């Protein structure tokens, strides 16, 4: 390897280049699932790939750990199975045989002083079966009557806040007690700000047609009924996906470096110069798979307009409290179903609880004498809980669990995981902002962005954004693909 001196931010550092390099060199910045997916796609072609991750591990919000000697997910735990991207990535990295649907999907909503079953025939809380809604008991008599007297809003020509659209058609209780808790688990956001077009795009066609929202949802759910399980997990936890991806990349010859934050990104006549950890990497192309604030910092020098747009993307933080109980201690208060959601309007501390040992068969099989569950706290602009001590978050979670399901047992082990700035928000106008960012990024050539800030926060959507970034890379000089025809996997 030849070392070239270079000046970056006033400091002399070393640049790395392979002598006589024929294959294009692509640098992926960020080792979350977007960066890992991009590197996997890139590694399938004739190119040299370097992945730089600022922290000491890859995986981002996919993270495995141990609580009370039991391996469990401390971040995301499932993927939407009705989109193919996550399932395909799992198969690419050798985990195709490890996919497993939940053992139970019977979840409830804790509202009105009791657990109410989430009504069937709904899309993100928007009901398509009013009889199932009535039987659930989630709404008050007044709220149910308002939902029965739907008020079609007329064709929606432009994007609108999701809560305003659903509330106008079906009343505020549907929003507060159904849509808010279900969307809270996805975005940790607020329905009065979340974009209909960006957050629940499957409802957009209904809104634009201007017909009955209930009838439109009923048709959607009837078509989806034959599509198989909604969600999938992995035996051993979703945290095994980044581990398998890392092993796959190293075997493929990808230069994967953790503890390597990127200090600066600058254009050169033939590509890009990436300064990281005292060295400079010369790249033909760069994929930025980092959250919007970090992407803004890195493109500021070359793309100040895109940086300004990226800085407008807001994020929500949340805390996960994972607890391990001895099953024998739960004999007097058995826990059933997969867990429950909590409407913010009810003023509780937690926003959801997942009964992990019920939900995932692999977990129950691996630890038959233990029962693992977790709670989540915090949402957009209500994140004070993240600053509380671990023991306080555990105590608040146990208090709500006692009130909701009569839990009185004491966990023998706990873990608190804080995801600060973990979930980007998608307000009205978000997708237009993304279009402007991508247009500016594409204009310089050899640069692409991907991740949860763009096309969806779910894992399949994030992987799809990585595929789009890889397929769209071009050289900064000619405007054509890097090493013509080699960027797709």
C-alpha positions in Angstrom: 0.0 0.0 0.0 1.3 3.4 -0.9 0.8 6.2 1.7 0.2 9.7 0.3 0.3 12.8 2.5 -2.7 15.1 2.4 -4.0 18.1 4.3 -7.4 17.7 5.9 -8.8 20.4 8.2 -5.3 21.8 8.6 -3.7 18.5 9.7 -1.3 16.3 7.7 -2.7 12.8 7.4 -2.0 9.7 5.3 -4.0 8.8 2.2 -4.5 5.2 1.2 -4.5 3.9 -2.3 -3.7 0.6 -3.9 -1.1 0.9 -6.6 -2.4 0.1 -10.1 -5.9 -0.3 -8.7 -8.2 -1.4 -11.5 -11.4 -2.1 -9.6 -13.5 0.9 -8.5 -13.3 1.7 -4.8 -16.5 2.4 -3.0 -16.6 3.6 0.6 -19.7 3.0 2.7 -20.0 5.4 5.7 -22.1 3.8 8.5 -22.4 0.3 9.7 -26.1 0.2 10.6 -28.4 -2.1 8.6 -28.5 0.4 5.7 -24.7 0.5 5.4 -24.4 -3.3 5.9 -27.0 -3.9 3.2 -25.3 -1.5 0.8 -21.9 -3.2 1.4 -23.5 -6.6 0.8 -24.9 -5.5 -2.5 -21.7 -3.8 -3.6 -19.5 -6.8 -2.6 -21.4 -8.9 -5.2 -19.6 -7.1 -8.1 -16.0 -6.4 -9.2 -15.2 -3.6 -6.9 -13.3 -2.9 -3.7 -15.5 -2.0 -0.8 -14.6 -0.3 2.5 -17.1 0.1 5.3 -16.4 2.7 8.0 -18.4 2.6 11.3 -17.9 5.2 14.0 -18.8 3.0 16.9 -17.3 -0.2 18.1 -19.9 -2.5 16.6 -22.1 -2.7 13.5 -25.8 -3.1 13.4 -27.2 0.2 14.5 -30.6 -0.3 16.0 -30.3 -4.1 15.5 -28.5 -5.2 18.6 -28.3 -8.5 20.5 -27.4 -8.8 24.1 -27.9 -11.0 27.2 -30.3 -10.3 30.1 -30.1 -12.7 33.0 -28.0 -15.1 30.9 -30.6 -15.2 28.1 -29.8 -13.9 24.6 -32.4 -11.4 23.5 -32.8 -8.4 21.2 -32.1 -5.0 22.7 -33.2 -3.2 19.6 -35.5 -4.0 16.7 -36.9 -7.5 17.0 -39.0 -8.2 13.8 -39.3 -7.2 10.2 -42.3 -6.7 8.0 -42.6 -10.0 6.1 -44.9 -8.7 3.4 -42.0 -6.7 1.9 -39.3 -8.9 0.5 -36.1 -6.9 1.2 -35.3 -8.0 4.7 -36.1 -11.6 4.0 -33.9 -11.5 0.9 -31.0 -9.9 2.8 -31.3 -12.6 5.5 -31.0 -15.2 2.8 -28.0 -13.5 1.2 -26.0 -13.7 4.4 -27.0 -17.2 5.2 -29.9 -16.8 7.6 -32.7 -18.0 5.3 -33.4 -21.1 7.3 -33.5 -19.1 10.6 -36.6 -17.0 9.7 -39.5 -17.6 12.1 -42.9 -15.9 12.4 -44.1 -14.9 15.9 -45.7 -17.7 18.0 -48.6 -15.4 18.8 -49.6 -12.0 17.4 -52.5 -11.5 19.9 -51.8 -8.0 21.1 -54.0 -5.7 23.1 -54.5 -2.0 23.8 -54.4 -0.9 27.5 -57.1 1.7 27.7 -60.2 2.5 29.7 -58.8 0.6 32.7 -58.4 -2.7 30.9 -56.7 -4.7 28.1 -58.7 -4.6 25.0 -57.9 -6.8 21.9 -56.6 -4.9 18.9 -59.5 -5.1 16.5 -59.0 -7.2 13.4 -59.4 -5.7 10.0 -57.4 -2.6 10.6 -54.4 -0.8 9.0 -52.2 1.0 11.5 -55.2 1.4 13.7 -57.6 2.6 11.0 -60.6 0.3 11.2 -62.1 -1.6 8.2 -64.4 -3.7 10.3 -66.7 -1.7 12.6 -68.2 -4.8 14.2 -64.7 -6.0 15.2 -64.1 -2.5 16.5 -67.2 -2.5 18.6 -66.4 -6.0 20.0 -63.0 -4.9 21.1 -64.2 -2.3 23.5 -61.4 0.1 22.7 -63.7 3.0 22.0 -66.3 4.6 24.2 -69.9 4.4 23.1 -69.7 8.0 21.9 -66.4 7.3 20.0 -67.9 4.2 18.4 -71.0 6.0 17.3 -68.9 8.7 15.7 -66.9 6.1 13.8 -70.1 4.5 12.6 -71.1 7.8 11.1 -68.1 8.2 8.9 -67.8 11.6 7.2 -65.9 11.1 3.9 -63.4 13.9 3.5 -63.6 14.2 -0.3 -60.5 13.7 -2.5 -57.2 14.6 -0.9 -55.3 16.4 -3.6 -52.1 16.9 -1.5 -50.4 15.4 1.5 -52.1 15.9 4.9 -51.4 15.0 8.6 -52.5 11.5 9.2 -54.3 12.3 12.4 -56.3 15.2 10.8 -57.4 13.0 7.9 -58.5 10.0 10.0 -60.0 12.2 12.7 -62.1 14.1 10.2 -63.5 10.9 8.8 -63.9 8.7 11.9 -63.6 11.0 14.9 -60.8 11.8 17.4 -61.1 8.6 19.5 -60.1 6.4 16.6 -57.0 8.5 16.3 -56.2 8.7 20.0 -56.9 5.1 21.0 -56.0 3.2 17.9 -53.9 5.1 15.4 -51.7 6.8 18.0 -50.6 3.7 19.8 -50.0 1.7 16.7 -48.0 4.4 14.9 -46.2 5.2 18.2 -44.5 1.8 18.0 -43.2 2.5 14.5 -42.2 6.2 14.6 -42.5 7.2 18.3 -44.2 10.2 16.6 -47.4 12.2 16.7 -50.3 11.6 14.3 -51.1 15.4 14.1 -47.7 15.8 12.4 -47.0 12.6 10.6 -47.5 12.7 6.9 -50.2 10.5 5.5 -48.2 10.0 2.3 -45.0 9.1 4.0 -46.2 7.2 7.1 -49.0 5.1 5.8 -48.8 5.3 2.0 -51.2 2.4 1.5 -54.0 4.8 2.6 -53.0 7.4 0.1 -55.0 5.9 -2.8 -58.1 5.8 -0.6 -57.6 9.4 0.4 -57.1 10.6 -3.2 -60.2 8.7 -4.3 -62.2 10.5 -1.7 -64.5 7.5 -0.9 -65.1 5.7 2.4 -62.0 5.2 4.5 -63.6 2.2 6.3 -64.5 0.5 3.0 -61.0 1.2 1.6 -59.3 -0.3 4.6 -61.7 -3.3 4.5 -60.6 -4.0 0.9 -56.9 -3.6 1.8 -57.2 -6.1 4.7 -59.1 -8.6 2.7 -56.4 -8.6 0.0 -53.7 -9.0 2.6 -55.3 -11.8 4.5 -53.9 -14.4 2.2 -50.4 -13.0 2.1 -49.1 -15.0 5.1 -47.6 -13.7 8.4 -47.3 -9.9 8.7 -44.0 -10.1 10.6 -40.9 -12.4 10.8 -38.1 -12.7 13.2 -34.9 -14.7 13.3 -34.1 -17.6 15.6 -31.6 -16.1 18.1 -33.0 -12.7 17.6 -32.8 -10.0 14.8 -29.5 -9.0 16.2 -28.0 -12.1 14.5 -28.6 -10.3 11.1 -25.8 -7.7 11.4 -23.5 -10.4 12.9 -24.1 -12.6 9.8 -23.8 -9.7 7.5 -20.4 -8.7 9.0 -19.2 -12.3 8.6 -20.5 -12.4 5.0 -18.7 -9.1 4.2 -15.4 -10.1 5.7 -15.5 -13.4 3.8 -16.2 -11.4 0.6 -13.1 -9.3 1.2 -14.8 -6.1 2.3 -12.5 -3.9 4.5 -14.8 -3.4 7.5 -13.5 -1.0 10.1 -15.2 -0.2 13.4 -14.2 2.7 15.6 -13.6 4.7 12.4 -15.6 7.9 12.4 -15.4 10.0 9.2 -14.0 13.5 9.8 -14.4 15.0 6.4 -15.7 14.2 2.9 -14.3 16.2 -0.1 -14.5 15.9 -3.9 -11.5 15.3 -6.0 -11.1 15.5 -9.8 -11.7 11.7 -10.1 -13.8 10.8 -7.0 -13.9 11.5 -3.3 -11.5 11.8 -0.4 -12.7 10.4 2.8 -10.8 11.4 6.0 -11.1 8.9 8.8 -9.0 8.1 11.8 -5.8 9.9 10.7 -6.0 8.4 7.2 -7.5 9.5 3.9 -9.2 7.0 1.6 -9.4 7.8 -2.1 -12.7 6.5 -3.4 -14.5 6.4 -6.8 -17.8 6.6 -5.0 -19.3 7.0 -1.5 -22.5 5.8 0.1 -23.6 7.8 3.2 -25.6 5.4 5.4 -25.7 7.6 8.5 -28.5 9.5 10.2 -29.4 12.9 8.7 -27.4 15.1 11.2 -24.2 13.2 10.4 -24.9 13.2 6.7 -25.5 17.0 6.9 -22.1 17.5 8.5 -20.3 15.4 5.9 -21.9 17.0 2.8 -21.8 20.6 4.2 -18.6 21.6 2.3 -19.7 20.3 -1.1 -23.5 20.5 -0.8 -24.6 23.2 1.6 -28.2 23.1 0.3 -28.6 19.4 0.9 -27.0 19.8 4.3 -29.6 22.5 5.2 -32.4 20.1 4.2 -30.9 17.2 6.1 -30.7 19.3 9.3 -34.4 19.8 9.1 -35.1 16.1 9.7 -36.1 15.7 13.4 -35.7 12.5 15.4 -37.4 10.9 18.4 -35.7 8.9 21.1 -36.9 6.1 23.2 -35.8 3.7 25.9 -36.3 0.0 26.0 -36.5 -1.8 29.4 -35.9 -5.5 29.2 -36.7 -7.7 32.2 -36.1 -11.4 33.0 -38.4 -13.2 35.4 -38.5 -16.7 36.7 -41.5 -18.4 35.3 -42.2 -20.0 38.7 -42.7 -16.4 40.0 -45.4 -15.7 37.4 -47.6 -18.7 38.4 -50.2 -16.4 40.1 -50.2 -13.8 37.3 -49.6 -15.6 34.0 -49.0 -13.3 31.0 -50.8 -14.1 27.8 -50.7 -12.8 24.3 -47.8 -11.0 22.7 -48.1 -7.8 24.7 -50.0 -4.5 24.6 -49.9 -0.9 23.4 -50.8 2.2 25.4 -52.5 5.3 23.9 -50.7 8.4 25.0 -54.0 10.0 25.9 -54.3 7.6 28.8 -51.3 9.3 30.5 -49.3 6.2 31.4 -45.5 6.0 31.7 -44.9 3.2 29.2 -46.1 3.3 25.6 -45.9 -0.5 25.0 -44.9 -3.8 26.4 -43.9 -6.9 24.5 -44.1 -10.4 26.1 -41.1 -11.6 24.3 -41.1 -15.2 25.6 -44.7 -15.6 24.4 -44.1 -13.9 21.1 -41.0 -15.7 20.0 -40.9 -19.5 20.1 -37.1 -19.6 19.8 -36.8 -17.5 23.0 -39.1 -19.8 24.9 -37.2 -22.8 23.7 -33.8 -21.4 24.6 -34.8 -20.3 28.1 -37.8 -22.5 29.3 -37.5 -21.5 32.9 -37.3 -17.7 32.2 -39.8 -15.2 31.0 -38.5 -12.2 29.1 -40.5 -9.0 28.4 -39.8 -5.5 27.6 -41.4 -2.0 27.8 -40.7 1.1 25.8 -40.8 4.7 27.0 -40.5 8.1 25.2 -41.8 9.6 22.0 -41.1 12.7 19.8 -40.6 15.8 21.9 -41.5 13.7 25.1 -38.1 12.2 25.8 -37.4 13.3 29.4 -37.6 9.6 30.5 -34.4 8.9 28.6 -32.5 11.0 31.2 -33.9 9.0 34.2 -31.7 6.5 36.0 -32.1 2.9 34.9 -33.7 1.9 38.2 -36.4 4.6 37.8 -37.3 3.4 34.3 -37.5 -0.2 35.7 -39.7 1.0 38.6 -42.0 3.0 36.3 -42.3 0.0 33.9 -43.2 -2.4 36.8 -45.8 0.0 38.2 -47.6 0.2 34.8 -47.3 -3.6 34.3 -48.8 -4.1 37.7 -51.7 -1.9 36.8 -52.2 -3.3 33.4 -51.8 -7.1 33.9 -51.5 -7.5 37.7 -47.7 -8.3 37.5 -46.3 -8.4 41.1 -43.1 -10.5 40.5 -39.7 -9.0 40.7 -37.3 -9.5 37.8 -34.0 -11.2 38.5 -32.2 -9.2 35.8 -32.9 -6.0 33.8 -31.3 -4.0 31.0 -32.1 -0.5 29.8 -31.2 0.5 26.3 -31.5 4.1 25.2 -31.9 4.9 21.6 -31.4 8.7 21.5 -32.3 10.2 18.1 -33.2 6.7 16.9 -36.4 7.3 14.9 -36.6 10.0 12.1 -39.9 11.8 11.9 -41.9 12.1 8.7 -44.0 15.2 8.8 -46.0 16.6 5.9 -43.5 17.6 3.2 -40.9 15.0 4.2 -40.9 13.2 0.9 -40.5 16.4 -1.0 -37.5 17.2 1.1 -36.1 13.8 0.4 -36.5 14.4 -3.3 -34.6 17.7 -3.1 -31.8 16.1 -1.1 -31.4 13.2 -3.6 -31.5 15.6 -6.5 -28.6 17.6 -5.1 -26.6 14.5 -4.1 -27.1 12.9 -7.5 -25.9 16.1 -9.2 -22.3 15.8 -8.0 -21.9 12.1 -9.0 -20.3 9.3 -7.1 -22.3 10.0 -4.0 -25.5 8.4 -2.6 -27.5 8.5 0.7 -29.6 5.8 2.3 -31.1 4.9 5.7 -34.2 5.4 7.8 -34.3 9.2 7.1 -35.5 8.8 3.5 -38.1 6.1 2.4 -39.3 4.5 5.6 -38.1 3.6 9.1 -38.9 -0.1 8.8 -36.0 -2.5 8.2 -37.2 -3.6 4.7 -37.6 0.1 3.7 -34.1 0.9 4.9 -32.7 -2.1 3.0 -34.6 -0.9 -0.1 -33.0 2.5 0.3 -29.6 0.9 0.4 -30.3 -0.9 -2.9 -31.5 2.3 -4.5 -28.3 4.1 -3.4 -26.1 1.4 -4.8 -27.9 1.2 -8.1 -27.8 5.0 -8.5 -24.1 5.6 -7.9 -22.3 7.4 -10.8 -18.9 8.9 -11.3 -18.4 12.6 -10.5 -16.9 13.3 -13.8 -18.8 11.4 -16.5 -22.1 11.0 -14.8 -22.3 7.3 -15.7 -22.1 4.2 -13.5 -18.9 3.5 -11.6 -17.2 0.9 -13.7 -20.1 0.7 -16.1 -22.6 -2.0 -15.2 -21.0 -3.0 -11.9 -22.9 -1.1 -9.3 -25.9 -3.3 -9.1 -25.6 -6.6 -7.2 
